[in-house]
Amino acid sequence: MPRQADHNEAGPPDDGGGVYERLRSDLTHGAFELGAQLSEATLTARYGVSRTPIREALARLDQDALVERGPRGYQVRLGGPADILEIYEARIALEGVAAADAAERRTELELARLYKIHEQMCTSPEPSVILDMNSRFHQELWAAAHNNTISTLLQRLSAQLRLFDRGNRGLDDLDVTRAEHESILEAVATRDAAAAYAAATSHLARTREERINHFARTGLEP
């Protein structure tokens, strides 16, 4: 007697959904070397999908400036110190506006989330969790701004920065970062837009200076 199909069995791999997000995450988490070729055949095997969603994902990642066309198809985009510092300049300007908007527009739930993420960052002993909470703090701040254009641009810049600056995954001075986040939080909590703008831009300007000092120590030209 033929066996009836079990609806709980895994079906064929999803041919489209989530490929872009998975490949983007792998890129920003260092799964591929800078400049590495991104073969469609290799990627279809890696993600278990057909070539069509791979091509669509690569086209979107090209728009995100995470990959670029090379002589043999797409490759992971190469970025150097000059790119990193340019990204910081753009992010400083945009995140200042986002912080000011968040101070004026945030909800009580969004404020509570910011405090919770900050608490987790301050209390976790795990470096990976601290880094994740640091990223989530900024992402939650952008969401609280309720400005989709700025949030989208900041997400793209942040992804590019993670891709190009992968040699500097740690927080150079965690205590200073915590204190700067607290200044942003206080301004957002009290709905002081000017203070939020100043705190956010000061925070990112300091991290940009740290990158410049790093390049000076390593002999890399910005």
N, C-alpha and C positions, 0 to 999 in steps of 0.2 A: 504494500500500500504506500503510495507516495507520501512523503513527509510534508506536513503542512508548514507553510512559512511561519517563522517565529517573528512577531513584530518587534521583539526586543533585540533581534540580531542586528549587528552593525551593517548598514547598507553601504553602497559604493561611496567613495570619498566625495565630499562636497566639492563641486568643480569651480566654485567661485567665492562663496562667502568666507571672509576672514583671511584670504591669502595676502592681500595688501597689508593688513595689520600685522600678520605673523612675520612677513618678510621685513617690514619696517622695524619691528621690535628686534629681530635678529641683527639687522644692520646696526642699530644704535647700541646694541649690547655687545658688539664686537665679534659676532659670529663669522664675519667676513673681513679679510684684510683690506685696508685702503688700496684702491686701484685694482682689486681682484676682479677677474672676469665673472660675469653672471650668466652662465650658459643656461639657455631655456631647458635643455634636456636634463641638466643636473638639478635645476630647480623643480621641474615637474616630478622628478623622483624623490626629492627631499620633502616636498609638501603633499605629494600624492594627488596631484590634480593634473588637468590637461594643460596644453600650452596656452590656450586662450586666456584664462585668468592670470597666468604668469605674465603674459604680454601686457595685459591691462594693469597689473600691479606695477610692473616696471615703468610703464608710461606715467603712472601717478607719482611714483617715486622720483622720476626725472623732473616732474613739476615741483616736487618738494626739494629739489637740489640735493638729494641723497645719492642718486646714481647719475651717470652721464653716459652718452654714447661714445664708444671707443672704436678702434679699427675693426674689432670683431664682435660688435654688438654692445650691450650695456656692460658697464663696470661700476664698481663702487667709486663714488666721487672722491678725488684727492683734495684734501684741504690742508693748508699750512697755517703758520702763525698769523699771517695777514688776514686770512679768512676768519680765524677765530676772533681776532680783535674787531673786525668789521661787524661780526655777528653780535659781539658784546655791545658795541655802540648802538646798533639798532635796537637791541633788547632793552638797554637802559632807557632809551626814550619811550618805548612802548610800555614797558612794565611800570614806569612812573605814572603814566596815564591810567593804566589798569588799576593800580593801587588807589589812586585818587577816586576813580569810578567806584571801586569796591567800597571805599569809605562812605560814599553817598548812597549806594544802591544795595549793599549786602543785606541779606535777610538774617534773622537770628539763627536759623539753622546753619547757614553758611558760616557765620561767625563761630558757632559751636564746633563745626568741623575743623576750622582753622586752628582753634585752641586744642582740639583733640590730636590733630596731626603734629602740632608743635610739641605737645606733651610726650607723644610717642618718640619723637626725634630726640627729645632731651633725656629720656629715661632708658632708651634701648642701649644695650652694650654691644650690639651687633653692627659693625660698620656698614654692611649691606642694607640693613634696615634704616639706619641713619640717612644714608644716601637716598633711599627710596622715599622716606618721609620728607626730606629736603625738596625733592622734585614734586611730591604731591602737595606740599605747602604752596609752592608757586602756582601749580595748576589750579588749586582750589581758589587762590587769590584771583587768578584770571577769570574763573567761572563766576566769582562773586561780583566782578565788574559788570557783568551782563552786557558785554560788548563783543559780539561774535566775530567781528572783523579783527579786532585786536587780539582776541583769544586765539583765533586761527593762525595769525601771523606769529604769535609768540610760541605756539606749539611747533610750528615749522622751524623757527630759529633755534628752539631748545633741542629739537631732534638733530639739527645740523651740528650744534655745538657738541652734543654727546658723541656724534660720529667722528668729528675732527679732533676733539680734545680728549680722546679715549686714554691717553697716557696720564691724565690728571683726574682720576676717578674720585679721589678723596677730597675731603673738606680740609683746607689748609689750617684753619683755626676754628675748631668747632665751637668754642666758647664765644668767640666774636660773632660767628654766624647765628648762634642762638640769641644773643643779645640784639642783633639787628632784626631778626624775625620778631622778637618781642616788641621792638619799636614800631614795626609795621603793624603788628597786631593791635597795639594800644591805639594807634591812629585810626585804624579801621573800626575798632570797637567804639571809639568816641566820635566817629563820623567826621574826623578832621582830615579833609581831602588834601590840604596843603602839606600837612605833616606826613601823611601816607605817601604822597609823591616824593617828598624829600627823603624819607626813610628808605623807600624802595630803590631810588636812583643812587643813593649813597651806598647801599648794600652791594649793588651790582657793579658800581664804579670801583669799589674796593677789590672785588674778585677779578675785575679786568686788570687792575694794577698788579695783582698777584700773578696773573698770566704773563704780563710784560716782564716782571722780575724773573719768572721761571724761564722765559725765552732768553733773557740776558745771561742767566746762570748757565744755561745749556749751549749758549752760542748760536741760537737760532735767530735769524733775522725776522722781525715782525713786518 
